[in-house]
Each structure stands twice: as structure tokens, then as C-alpha cells.
Amino acid sequence: MTILVVGGAGYIGSVTVEQLIAAGKTVVVLDNLSRGHRRAVVPEAQFVHGDMADKNLVMQILREYDCSAVMHFSALSLVGESMEKPLDYYNNNVKNSMTLVESMLECDVQQIIFSSSAAVYGEPESVPILETHPTRPTNPYGRTKLIFEQFLEDCDCAYGLKYVSLRYFNASGATDRLGEDHHPETHLIPLVLQVAAGQQPCIKVFGDDYPTADGSCIRDYIHVRDLADAHLLALDRLERTKQSSTYNLGNGNGFSVLEVIRIAEQVTGKKISTTISSRRPGDPAVLVASAKRISEELGWKPGFPALPEIIENAWKWLLAHPRGYK
Ligand SMILES: NC(=O)c1ccc[n+]([C@@H]2O[C@H](COP(=O)([O-])OP(=O)(O)OC[C@H]3O[C@@H](n4cnc5c(N)ncnc54)[C@H](O)[C@@H]3O)[C@@H](O)[C@H]2O)c1
């Protein structure tokens, strides 16, 4: 049986494919390469260039490769862009994603693991955030993730589709072969490292007047390898129990923006120029996950919880790939 990984040429998908292969699974990747990189797909996986909205193609892949489950990483995921282009976000993250599920149901493929996001919660009422926390996303990106989660729930009730929704906090780090190469890059750790590498002049810190110890925002950084591990555990649970579920995926530890910069200076041995600018609307002071549910139910725990190690892995990858996958 084969696992279809949609969006497997992207950052988190590619690392998950690498780990699925290492675990002895057969993998086929479908990616339209709108945001991903052909070179990020390890050669041991099959690759099909195409879109999840192409129902005939998806059904052909599911049948030809005898797929038993789908992993869905294929979203647009820039919060700012989602506010400027909500149509693109609803089209891809909701409509095209629904077409993917329709193809699965027609081929009797009944298991899906979905990359959801901490963005479904919005402004937290309490931290660490539990899965039972109210979901009130504050931007179109977060709303598309929540709508698709709810759609999966409805498909479970109506058609018996089994899903695991994984609500990631901030993915970070790299493996020896694979790392983060987004265009534009909006994530803090790669941006800070680009400054250390002399590729960018300075890093902007959005707000230093939050009610945190140093005034900058606190976020939860989870190693991409730990995210990938959670997918393998989720797949195993789906296969064994045929039960749907939703889990947070975070480190459970928060680090402030200024702490990330300080640790990156220590890891790289470079001075990182910083400018302070005003807060961005909708940026909560603290976003930290409780990963208690996934650790209790699936036995998941982060293997790489230390931020210096996460940053060191990302730095090594950047030094080895100064132009990303180009
Ligand atoms: N990176 C993070 O910190 C983070 C945090 C929370 C949630 N997520 C979610 O995790 C998933 C993966 O994130 P990422 O950082 O690896 O993103 P990414 O942009 O690197 O990867 C997404 C991949 O999906 C592909 N894709 C998009 N639309 C497609 C379509 N219609 N058909 C086929 N392929 C398509 C892109 O080409 C890309 O390769 C996304 O769903 C994202 O919303 C990411």
C-alpha cells in the first residue's frame, strides 16, 4: 500500500516523505510546484507534477499506486497574503482540498492526515493552548484551515472518512538533506539566519512592548523532524483504530523573538542587526501549545526540543544551500 503525499515538495511535506521512506513506506508525491521544489522530493519517492484540484489525475494516482491514505500539506499559508487574496485561499485551501477528498471517497481511500494550524485558535484566552480552546481565527488563512477541519468532521459522520488534523505551531529546523526555502520567506528563524549569512541587512522585530519579559512576542518552535514523526504516529493510529482526532503539535516551550535572535547569534557566531518596528495587527503576545493530548494518546514527544539545536540544523542547511533549492 502506498501513501499519497500532496504538497510533498514543500518544506514540511518533503521532510515527512523522507521519514516515511526511512520507515519503509512506499510514497507518491503530488505537487503543483507553485510553492515547492522538485529537488526537495527524495529520489526514493515517486513524483507526479499536478494539482490536487485535478480529480481525474488524483483518482488515477490513487488507483494506480493502490493508495491507502493521503497526507495533505498542500495549502497556501501566508497570513498577510490571505488577507489580500482571500479568494485564492478559499479556492485552494477549501475548494481544491474538498475536491481532493471527493477523489479519495470515489476511490474508497478513507484515511487522511491534514496539516492544520495554530491559526485556527486566534487570540488565545489561555496558554498553553489546549485543543479544547475556542477556535476563533483572526484571518482568512486560519478560517480556511478551520473550515476544512470541520468539513473532514462532516465527512467522517456522513461517509466514514477517518482523519487526523494536526495543528502545527511554528515549524523550524532542517534535516541533513532538506530545509526551509519559502518565497517570500516570512518565518522568523530562516529570516534571522539570512541576516547572519549576510543575505539580508537586518531583522525587523514587530513590537517590543508586549506584556512579556523582554517585550517581544513569544512563539512555540517545533522541529520539522518532530512534525514528520507525528505524521507517522498519526498514520499508525488511523490504520489501527480507524478513529478520527485532532492534535496540537508544538514544543510546549515558548521563546521570544529577541531570545531567538540571541540564540541565533550564539549558534552562528555572527552579529544579527535588529530594528524594532510597530506591532503587526492580530499578532498575539504569546502562542504556546499544549501537546499533552498527542503525547498521551500517541506517545509523541519532541525529539529535538532545544532551540539551539533547531537553529543549528537550520543554519547548517543554509550554509550548505545558500541559494535554497536553486
Ligand atoms: N510552516 C509552518 O510553520 C506551518 C505552521 C502551521 C501549519 N502549516 C501548514 O503545513 C502545510 C505545509 O506547510 P509548509 O511550510 O511545508 O508549506 P509549503 O508552501 O512549503 O508547502 C506546500 C506545498 O503544497 C504545494 N501545493 C499548494 N497547493 C497545491 C495544489 N493545489 N496542488 C498540489 N500541490 C499544491 C506547494 O507547491 C508546496 O510544495 C501547509 O498546509 C501549512 O498551512 C505550516
The ligand as an SDF file (V2000), in Angstrom:
LIG
                    3D

 44 48  0  0  0  0  0  0  0  0999 V2000
    5.4110   26.0710    8.0950 N   0  0  0  0  0  0  0  0  0  0  0  0
    4.7340   26.2240    9.2350 C   0  0  0  0  0  0  0  0  0  0  0  0
    5.2840   26.6840   10.2490 O   0  0  0  0  0  0  0  0  0  0  0  0
    3.2900   25.8090    9.3280 C   0  0  0  0  0  0  0  0  0  0  0  0
    2.5690   26.0760   10.5070 C   0  0  0  0  0  0  0  0  0  0  0  0
    1.2430   25.6750   10.5790 C   0  0  0  0  0  0  0  0  0  0  0  0
    0.6350   24.9970    9.5330 C   0  0  0  0  0  0  0  0  0  0  0  0
    1.3460   24.7690    8.3920 N   0  0  0  0  0  0  0  0  0  0  0  0
    0.6860   24.0640    7.2900 C   0  0  0  0  0  0  0  0  0  0  0  0
    1.5000   22.9590    6.9080 O   0  0  0  0  0  0  0  0  0  0  0  0
    1.4100   22.7020    5.4920 C   0  0  0  0  0  0  0  0  0  0  0  0
    2.8040   22.6650    4.9070 C   0  0  0  0  0  0  0  0  0  0  0  0
    3.4770   23.8880    5.2150 O   0  0  0  0  0  0  0  0  0  0  0  0
    4.8650   24.2160    4.5040 P   0  0  0  0  0  0  0  0  0  0  0  0
    5.5230   25.2830    5.3110 O   0  0  0  0  0  0  0  0  0  0  0  0
    5.5770   22.9510    4.2020 O   0  0  0  0  0  0  0  0  0  0  0  0
    4.3090   24.8640    3.1430 O   0  0  0  0  0  0  0  0  0  0  0  0
    4.9650   24.8520    1.6920 P   0  0  0  0  0  0  0  0  0  0  0  0
    4.4000   26.0230    0.9710 O   0  0  0  0  0  0  0  0  0  0  0  0
    6.4470   24.7240    1.7920 O   0  0  0  0  0  0  0  0  0  0  0  0
    4.3800   23.5050    1.0660 O   0  0  0  0  0  0  0  0  0  0  0  0
    3.1090   23.3990    0.4860 C   0  0  0  0  0  0  0  0  0  0  0  0
    3.2570   22.5940   -0.7930 C   0  0  0  0  0  0  0  0  0  0  0  0
    1.9530   22.3790   -1.3610 O   0  0  0  0  0  0  0  0  0  0  0  0
    2.0280   22.5850   -2.7740 C   0  0  0  0  0  0  0  0  0  0  0  0
    0.6620   22.9390   -3.2180 N   0  0  0  0  0  0  0  0  0  0  0  0
   -0.0770   24.0170   -2.8680 C   0  0  0  0  0  0  0  0  0  0  0  0
   -1.2830   23.9700   -3.4650 N   0  0  0  0  0  0  0  0  0  0  0  0
   -1.3100   22.8270   -4.2110 C   0  0  0  0  0  0  0  0  0  0  0  0
   -2.2900   22.2210   -5.0520 C   0  0  0  0  0  0  0  0  0  0  0  0
   -3.4650   22.8160   -5.2820 N   0  0  0  0  0  0  0  0  0  0  0  0
   -1.9910   21.0300   -5.6270 N   0  0  0  0  0  0  0  0  0  0  0  0
   -0.7780   20.4360   -5.4290 C   0  0  0  0  0  0  0  0  0  0  0  0
    0.1930   20.9840   -4.6630 N   0  0  0  0  0  0  0  0  0  0  0  0
   -0.0680   22.1650   -4.0520 C   0  0  0  0  0  0  0  0  0  0  0  0
    3.0640   23.6850   -2.9380 C   0  0  0  0  0  0  0  0  0  0  0  0
    3.6370   23.7210   -4.2280 O   0  0  0  0  0  0  0  0  0  0  0  0
    4.0820   23.3100   -1.8470 C   0  0  0  0  0  0  0  0  0  0  0  0
    5.0570   22.4180   -2.3520 O   0  0  0  0  0  0  0  0  0  0  0  0
    0.5060   23.8100    4.9480 C   0  0  0  0  0  0  0  0  0  0  0  0
   -0.7850   23.2890    4.8370 O   0  0  0  0  0  0  0  0  0  0  0  0
    0.5590   24.8910    6.0140 C   0  0  0  0  0  0  0  0  0  0  0  0
   -0.6170   25.6570    6.0310 O   0  0  0  0  0  0  0  0  0  0  0  0
    2.6550   25.1580    8.2550 C   0  0  0  0  0  0  0  0  0  0  0  0
  1  2  1  0
  2  3  2  0
  2  4  1  0
  4  5  1  0
  4 44  2  0
  5  6  2  0
  6  7  1  0
  7  8  2  0
  8  9  1  0
  8 44  1  0
  9 10  1  0
  9 42  1  0
 10 11  1  0
 11 12  1  0
 11 40  1  0
 12 13  1  0
 13 14  1  0
 14 15  2  0
 14 16  1  0
 14 17  1  0
 17 18  1  0
 18 19  2  0
 18 20  1  0
 18 21  1  0
 21 22  1  0
 22 23  1  0
 23 24  1  0
 23 38  1  0
 24 25  1  0
 25 26  1  0
 25 36  1  0
 26 27  1  0
 26 35  1  0
 27 28  2  0
 28 29  1  0
 29 30  1  0
 29 35  2  0
 30 31  1  0
 30 32  2  0
 32 33  1  0
 33 34  2  0
 34 35  1  0
 36 37  1  0
 36 38  1  0
 38 39  1  0
 40 41  1  0
 40 42  1  0
 42 43  1  0
M  CHG  2   8   1  16  -1
M  END
$$$$
